[in-house]
Amino acid sequence: MNDTTNFDPLEIQRVMKSAPVIPVLVVKDAGKAREQAEALVDGGLKVLEVTLRTDAALEAIKRMNLVPGAIVGAGTVVNARQLEEAQGAGSEFIVSPGLTPALGDAALTSGLPFLPGIANAGDIMLGLDMGLTHFKFFPAMAAGGIPALKALSGPFGQAKFCPTGGITLETAPEWLALPQVLCVGGSWIVPDGASLEEINANARHAAALAG
């Protein structure tokens, strides 16, 4: 494993506890990115995950970083090259749908807060072996939902989670009520074609879950 002296495992916890819901964003038009970020932050959601699923993603990260108070990270990071590109665009944290030794080494060496995806006990054990304790439970509903996460939390009590995948505004409170869950990820915050007013309203509803 590479040198990990720059990595602080509690930094990702700080990010996760900054808001109850992390919007999972698929940005198709970077020209709208800053305005969308402003609507989200104004609504109370300052942690923004821009997935690297479109050609506009890296530019969107750069533009969203211009919004005061925004904590902008890259999601769907699956290899070291993408991690380097995301870091170059100014990403403040990294989210991955899974975990490999190569990606884990690259993330730890970068020093960026890192939230790797897990779906089973083996994934968590790999992460723990690398010094990671905070994970994205993905795909949350397809991987067994709340019963599955409760079962996984038994032998891995030190682990904390951000469930993502199939979670809605209506079901989010059930997940957030679990002591091992620090936040949830949600694509419903910015649905395709949503106006800035709709985005802001969705963010306000989601931010209210903190109470």
Secondary structure, 3 states (H helix, E strand, C coil): CCCCCCCCHHHHHHHHCCCCEEEEECCCCHHHHHHHHHHHHHCCCCEEEEECCCCCHHHHHHHHCCCCCCEEEEECCCCHHHHHHHHHCCCCCEECCCCCHHHHHHHHHHCCCEECEECCHHHHHHHHHCCCCEEEECCCCCCCHHHHHHHHHCCCCCCEEEEECCCCCCCHHHHHCCCCECCEEECCCCCCCCCHHHHHHHHHHHHHHHC
